[in-house]
Amino acid sequence: MKPTKEPKPAKWYFGLVALFLLIAAFLRIWHLDRIPTGIVMDEFDYVLNAKFVYHTGSNIFNNWSPWSLSTFPDEIPKGELTYLVSLPFVGPFGLSLFTARIGFALISIISVLIIYGIAATLFGPWIGLTAGFMAAINPWSVYFGRTAYDVPISITFYLLAFLCLLKLRGPKLLLTLIPLFLAFYDYIGTKLLFLPYVCITVTGVWLFIRKREDTKWFALILLGALLIFGHFVFRVQTTTASLRINQLFTPFDPTIAAEVDDQRRLTLTTPLTTLFANKPVVYVKTMVVKFFGAFSPGIIFTNGEGTATFALWEHGLFYPLDAIFLLIGAALLLTQAPALLAIFAAVIIIAPIPAIFSTEGTTYVHRASLMYPFFTMLIAYGIHGSLGWVRRHARPVAIGSIVLLYLGLTANFAYLYFFRFPYYNSESFGLSQRLYSQYAKLAAAHNYPVVNVTDTPQIYFRNYMFYSNLPSPETIPTIRGKMKAENYIWDNTVFTKECPTKADIDAGKTIFILSNASPCKELFINRPMTAISSLSDGGTLYMLFNDMLCSNYALSPYPAKFTMDDFAVENLSEATFCEKYIVRYTDPLYRPQTSEGNWATQ
C-alpha cells in the first residue's frame, strides 16, 4: 500500500543510503570514549554484569542464570537481556567507555536502517531515503545511541518487528516473534506497550496493507505474543521484576488521596465537592496531564527533559524545523493514505503508557520514546510532500535550501553536544566519579593508601572496578567475595562508611577522599586540601586531604581550558591529570561554609 507512485531509484541511490549510514555512524561513534563523560545508573549494571557473565556465566553476585529470563537479583529490576549488547565487547576487550557503549551505538545505527526500510516499504524509496537521513541526525537518536540505556534497544526491536510484518510472507512471518521477544525482554517499562503495539501493528498490516492475506500466520504471531506476555506474567511473582508492579500508578496511590484531601480542604462547602473532588476524578485528570505532557513542544522541540542525564537542556529531542514538516506529513498522510496514518497515530497514542502508569517520575524521553521513530517517518513524508508543491524547475533550489537548513541545525546540535555539553553538564554522567577512580588508580601505582569515605561504598567500589578495568577471570572470585562480605578494599584503596580517627588523619600517610556532603568532613576543618571540582562552576565535589599524588604539581584554583583530549581521562599522564582536574583553591584550607555561603574563618 503506497500512497504515492515514485520513479525507480537512480544508480546513485544506494550511495545516498551509504551516506546517511556514514553520518549516523559518525554522530554515534566519534569520541565515544570521551562523550558522554562517564557512565551512570542502569548503564553500570548492564555493563558490569555483562563482563561477569562473559567470564563466568553469571552476574556479579553469582546468583543468577542468563537462561532464567529474569531480572538481576539484588538490583533495581531492569531489562533481562540488555546486557547482551555490550557482552561481545566488554568481555574480550575489557571495560572502558568505548567498549561499554559501542554495541549500543551500533544498534542505534541499525535502527536508522530499519526506519529507512519501514518508510521505503510504506511510502517508496525516496521517502525512505529522507527518513534515513532524518533518523541519522535526529537528536534523540544520537543522544541515546551514545549511551548504554535499554530503551533504544527495545525500541529498535519493536521497529524491526514492524519491518518484518511488512516484508515477510507466509510462514516466514513467524520470524517476527524473534524481535518481539527481544523487545519485550530488553526494557521493563515497554512491557506495558507489548500487547497494544502487537495488536496495532499486526492487525493494521494484515487489514490495510496485506488485505487479509496470510491470515493464519498473522494469527499465530498474535498467539505467540500472548504466550510471551503470559509466560512473563505467570513467572513475575517469582522474580525481582515483581517489585516494579508496586510502581504502577493506580487510583490507590497515596498521592491521589493527598490531592483529594487538599482539594476538599481548599474548597467552599458545597454538595458538589464529593462529585468533583474524589479519587476517580483526580486519577483520570492526572493521567490526562501525564499523557499530554508527552507531547509537550518544549520537551520535543526546544529544551528536552529536565533530568540532567536525559537532556542537553538547551536542545529538544527534535529540531524546531521538524515541527513544521511533522504537521505537513500528518496532514498529507491523512488525505493520501488515512489507513497508514491510523496505524501511526495508534502507536503514537499508546507510546506514553509507560510514563502514564509510572510512579517513578515522568521521563518521557525514555518511557514515551516509541513515538519518536514514527514522528521521524512523518517528518520525512512531510518534507517529500512539501517538495511536491514546488514547481519542477525550482525543486533543486528547494531541496538545497532544506538540506542547508538541516546542515545548520545538525551542526548546532553537534556543537552543543560535543563541545559544550561535556563541559557545562559534565556531572550528568558522573565525570567526578571517573576522576576519583582515576585518582585512586594513580595513587595505587605509588602505593599511596587511599580511603574514600562515603555513605554508599558499594557504588563507589563499582565505579572504581569499572574505570580501573578490574574484573578478569583471575580477579572475579576475589571481587565477588568482597562484594558479598561488604569489604570494599582493593590493594591500597578503601571505600568505607567509617570516619577516620584524628590520629589517622594526623599521621599524614593516608589520602582521604570525601564528598562535599560527607558527615566526616568536620574532622578536617582548617586542614590543607585539594579538590575535584565541578567544571561548570568550580564548586567542590570531592575534597582530597593528605594529597600526596598531585600536591607537588602546579595546580589551578579552578578548572579551565579543556580540550577534547582531556576527556580521555584514563589516557592522561599523571601530571596532565592532576593539573587539569585537581584544583587548589586560593585558600587551600578546608573551611565550612556559613548559612550565607561564605567561608568560615574559624
N, C-alpha and C positions, 0 to 999 in steps of 0.2 A: 504494500500500500504506500505509494509515493504521492505526495500532494502536488508535486511539480515534475515535469519531464526535463531532464538536463542532458546536455550533449556528453558524449563519451569523453572521458578524461584524456588530455593530451599526453604525449610521451613523457613530458617533464613532470607530470602529476606526482609520480611516486618520489621524485626528487624533493617535492614540497612536503610530502609525508615524512621523508627522512629529515627535512629541515625542522619541522615542528618537534620531532622527537629529539633532535640535537639540542634545540632550545630548551625543551623540558629537562633533558639530562644536565645541561649546563646549570640551570637555575636550581636544580635539586642536589647536585653533587659538588659544585665548586666550593672549595674550602669547607667541606663538611666536617673536617677535623677541628674546625675553629668556631663555626657558627651553626647552631646556637652554641653559646659559650660553655655550656655544661650539660648535665643530664640529671633529670629530677623525677620524683614521684613514680608513676607507673612504669616509666621507661626503665628505671633502675631494676625493678622487679623482673621485667621481661628479659632484660639483657643478662643480668647476673644468673638468673635461673637457666637461661639458655646455655651459658658457659658450663654450669654444673651438670646439666642434662647431657651435654655433648660428651663429657668425660666419664660420667658415672651412670647415666640413665635415670637420674632422679634429681630433685630440686635441691636447694641449699640445705634444707634441714633433713634431707634423705627420708621424707615421709610421704612421698607422692610418686605416682607412676604416670609416665607420658601417655599410657594407653587408657587411663581412667576417665578421660574426658571430664575431668573435674577441675575446679579452681585450686590454686596452690593453698594448702593449709597454712595457718599462722600468718596469712597476709590478707589485705583487703581483697575480696573477690574481684577478679578481672577476667579477661578473655582466656579461655582454656588453651588455645592453640597459638596465640600470638608469638610466643617465644620462638616458634619455629622459624620466623622471619629472619632473626639475627643469628640463629644457631649455626648455619653454614659459614658464617664469617667470624664471629667471636670464638667459636670452637677451635678451629685450627690456627687462627691468626692472632688470638689474644684480644684483650679488652682495650678499646680506645673509642673515642667519639666516632671515628670513621667506621670502624668495624661494627659498632653498635647500631649505626643508622643506615649503612649503605643498603642493606636489604630492604628497608622501608622506603628509601629513595627510589630503588629500582622498581618496587611495586607501584609507587606513585607515577613513575614514567609509564609503566604498563597501563595504569588507569587512564592516562591520556590517550593511549592507543585504543583502549576499549571504548571510550567516549567517541572517538573518531569512528570506530566500527559501528556503534549504535546509530549515530547520526547519519553516516553514509548509507546504512541499510534502510533507515526510515525515510530519509529526505533526499538522498542522492549523493554522489561523490564530492561535489563541490561544497555543499553544506557540511558534509562530513569533514572535509579539509579545514573549513573555517572553524568548526567545533574543535578540531585537533589543536589548532593554533590558540584558540581561546582557553582551552584546558591547559595547554603548556605554560601559559603566562598567568593563569588565574592565581591571585594572591593566596587564597585559602589553600589551594592545592600545593603551591610552592612552600608555604609556611609549614604546613603539617607533613608534607612529603619529606621534610628535613628533620623530622622528629621520630622517636620510636614509640609513638602512641598507637593504640589499637584501632581507633575509629576509622582512619583512612583505609586500613587493611580490610575491615569488614565491608566498608562501602565499595571498595574495588571488587570484592567477590559478589556483592549484590548486583553490581553493574555487569559483571561477567555472566552472571546467571541470566540477566535480561538479554544480553547479546546471544547467548546460547539458544534461548527461546526463539529469537528472531532468525537465526542462521541454520539451526539443526532441523532435521526431518526424521520422521519415523522413530524407530527405537533409539536412534542417537540422541533424541530429545532427553532421554533419561540421564544423559551426562550432565544436564543442568543441575541435578541433585548434588553434584560434587561441589561447585562453587556455593550453592545454597548452604550445604553442610559447613563449609569453611567460614562463610559469612556469619552463620549462627554462632559458631564457637570462637570467633575472633574478637567479639566485643560484647560484653554482658548487657550493655544498655540497649543495643539494637535487637535483642531477643524479643522485645515488645513489638518490634516492627515486622518480625519474621512472617507470621501468618498473613497480616494485612498486605504486605508487599507481595508475597507469593500469590495471593488471591487476585490482586490487581493486575500484576504483570502476566500471569498465566491466563487468566480469563480474558484480559484485554487483547493479548496476542492471538489467542485462539479464536476469539469472537470477531475482532475487527481486522486483523492482519491475515490470519490463515483461513478466514471464512469457514470456520468449523471443521477444518481438516485435522487429521491426526488426533481425533478426539480421545482415543484410548490412551495415547501417550501423554497428552496433557493431563488427563485424569490421574494417571499413575504418578505424575510429578506432584500433583496436589496431595495424593495419598502419601507419597514419600516425605513431603514436607510435614504432614501431620505426624508421621512416625518420628521424624527428627525432633519435632517440638514435644511430642508425647513422651519420648524417651527421656528428655531433659526434665519435664515436669514430674515424671514418675520417680526420678532419682534425686530431685532437687533438695529434698529434706535430708538427704544423707551426705550432702556436700556443703562446703562453706558458701556456695552461691546462695543458699537459703537466707544468708544474712542480708542480701540485697532486697529480698522480699519485704523486709521490715522498712526499707527506704522508699517504698511505693507511697505516693501521695494519695490518700483516701479521705473521705469526709470525716473520718475519725481522728485525723491528725490533730495534735494539740494546738497548732497554730490556728486552725479553723474555729475551735471552741473559744480561743482567746480573742479572735477577731469579732465573733458574735457577741461576746461579753462587752467588748469595747463599744461596739455599735449601740447596744442596748443602753449602756451606761451614759452615752453621749447623745441620746435621743429624747425628745419630748415625749411625755407619757401619751400613748395613743394605742388603740386596738390594732393599728397596722404594724406595730413593732414586730410581733411574732410572725406576721405574714412575710415581711421583707428582711428581717434580721434573724436568720436561722441557719443552721449548718448546711442544708442543701443549697440555699441561695448563695451563701458565701463561697461554698466549694465550687459551684459552677462558675461564679464570677472569677474566682482565682484561676480556674482552668482556662477561661476565655482570655484573661490577661496574659497568662503564660503562652497560650497559643499565638496570639497576635504579636507578642514580644519577639517571637522567632523571625518575624518579617519586618522588624524594625529597620528602616532605611539607615539609621545611624550605625547599627551593627554591621549591616551588609555592605554599605557603600561608602562610609566615611571613617568610622573610628574602631570598629570591631568590638570585641568583648572588653570588659573592664579587668578581667583576670590577667596578670602580667604574663603568665606562661602561655596564654592562648591568643595574644594580640600584640600588635605593634603600637596600639593606642592612637597612632596618627594616620592609620590607613584601614580601610574596610576590607571585607573578605572578597569583594569585587571592586572593579573600578567604577567611578561615578558615571562614566560614559556607558557602562554596561546597562544601567537602569533604563536608558532610552531604548536600546536595542532589545532588552528583555520585554518591555511593553509592546514594542512593534512586533516582535516574534510571536508573542502570545496572541495578539490581535490577528495577525496573518494566519496563524495556525487554526484559529477559531473559524475563519472563513474558508480555508482551503482543506483542512483535514481535522474537523472537530473531534473525531474519534481518537486521534492521536493526542490532541490537547486534553481530552478527558483522562487518558492514561497518565499523562504527565501531571495534570492537576491533582489526580487522586494520590499519586506518590508524594507530591509536594505537600498535600494536606496532611498526610499521615506522618510525614517526616518529623514534626515536633513532638510526637508521642513520648519518646524517652525523656524529653525535657519537661513536658507537662506532668508526667507521673513521677517525677523525681523529687525527693525531699532534700537532696544534696545540692541545692543551687540550680540555676537555670543556665548552664553553659551551652548556649545554642550552637556554638562553633563545633562542639562535639556531638551533642545529643540531637541536634536537628540537621546534621550535615548531609543527610541523604538527599536533600532537596538541591544542593549546590551543583552536582553534575547535570541535573535536569535544567536548572537555570542556565548553565553554560550552553547546553544544546539549544535552548530557546533564544539565547543571545545570538548564537551563530545563525539561527533561522531568521532572526530579525535583521542581522547585517546583510545576509544574502537577499532577503526580501526588499530591503531599502535600496539596494543596488538595482533591483528590477524596476524601480521607479525612475531611474536616471536614464536619459537617452543614451543609446549605444555609443555614440561618439564621445560622450562625456564620462563614460564609465571608468576608463583608465585614471582620470583625474580623481573621481570619487573613491576608487579603490586605493589610490595612492594617498589620499587625504586620511582615510580611515586607518591605513597602515601606519602613517606618520603619527597620528593621534595615539594609537596604541603603543607605538615605539616610545613615545614620550612618557606615557603613563607607566609602562613597564620599566623604563629607565628610572623614573622617580621612585617606584616601588623598590627596585633593586638597590638604589642608592640608600633608601631608608632602611632596608633590611640588612644589607651587608656592611654599610659604613656608619650608620647612626645607631641602629637598634642594639648591637653588641656593646655599645658604649653607654647610652643613656638608660638602657634597661638590662644591664649585664646580669643583674641578680635574678631576672626572670627564670633563668635556667641554672641558678646557683653557681655562678663563677667563683664566689668566695669559698665554696666547699671544695672546688677543684684546686684552689690556691692553697688552702691549709693542708690538703692532702699532698700536694707537691712540696710544700714547705717541710712537712714531716718526712717525706721520702728523701729529700736532700739532706736533712739533718741526720737521718739514719745512716747515710753514707759516711758521715763523720763520727758515727757512734755517739751523737748527742742524744741524751734521753729527752723525749717529748711527751708531755702529759696534756691531753686535750680534755678539759673539764666541761662536761655537757650533761644536760638532762636526758638526752637521747643517744647514749653511746653506741647502740647498735646501728643507728642510721649513719653516724659519723664513721664507724668502722666499715660499713658498706661502701661509703664514699671512698675511703682510703683503699679498700680492697679493689674497687673498680679502677681508680686512677693510677694505682700502683701495679695493676695487672697481676694481682697475687694468685688467683686460682689457677692451679695446674694439677695434673694427676698426682704430683708429689705433695702439694700443699693442701689439697682439698680435705683430706681426713683431719688435718690439724685445724683448719678453718671451721669445719663442722663441729669439732669438739669444743672450740672456743665459743661458737655461737650457742651451742647447747648449754654450756656452763656459764654463759653470760660473762665470759672472761675476755674482754676485748683488748688484748695486748698482742702486738706483733713486733718482734725484735725490740727496739728501744722506744717504740711508740705505744702509748697507753690512752685508751678512751674510757673515761670514768665519770661517775656522778659525784664522787667523793672530793670534797675540798682539800687542798693540801694543808699541811701544818705550816706555821710560821718558820719552823726550823728547816723544813724542806725548801721553802722559798729563800730563806737567808743563805742557805748553803750555796746557791748560785750555780749548781751543777745540773739543774733540770730546766728545760724550757717549758713554760706553761702557756697554753693557748686557751683563752676564754672568750666567749661571745659577749657582746655588749649587754646581754640580758642575764648573764651568769650571776647567781646569788653569791658566788665566791669572790667576786671582784673587789669587795670591800677589804679583803686581805692585802690588796696590792696598792692601796692609796699611797700616793707620793713616791711610788717606785718607778724607775725608768721603764719605758715600754716602747716597742714599735707596734705597728698595726697593719692589718689588712683592711683596707677601706673601700667604700663604695666608689666606683668610677664616676658615677653621675654627680655626686655632691661632696665626695671626700669624707663622708661620715664614717665613724668607726664601725666595723662589722665584727672583727676579731682582734683581741689585744694579745700581744706577744710579750711575755716577761722573761727575763734572763736570756734574751735572744743572743745566741752565740753564732748563728748562721749568717745573718745579714747585717749585724750591728757595725761591722767594720767597713761596709760599703758606703758609697756616697748616696744616701737615701734622700728622696724628695719629701717635702712636707705635705704633698698631695699628689694624687695620680694625674699624669698628664702626658700628652704627646704619644699616643698609642698608634701603632700600625697594625695591619692585618697579621703580620708575622708574630706579633706579641701575643696573639691569642692561640698560638701553637705552644701552649704553656709547657707541656712535657718535653718539648724540644729546645727550650731556652737554656742557656748556660746559667750557672748559679749566680753569677754577677748580674746578668741581664734580668733574671727572675727577681732578684732582690731589689734592684734599682727601679724596676717597673712597678712591682706590685706590693712591696713592703715600704711603708711610709714612716717617717719620724717627724712628728709634729713640732712646731716651733717651741712649744713647751713639752719636753719629752717625758714628763712625769704623768702618771695616771691621776687624774683629778675627777672626783664625782661631780656631776652637774647639779646646779640648783634648779628649783622649780621654774625659774625664768629661762633656763637653758644656758646659763653662764657657768664657767668652770669655777669650782670652789677652790680657794687657795689654801685652805687649812683643813 
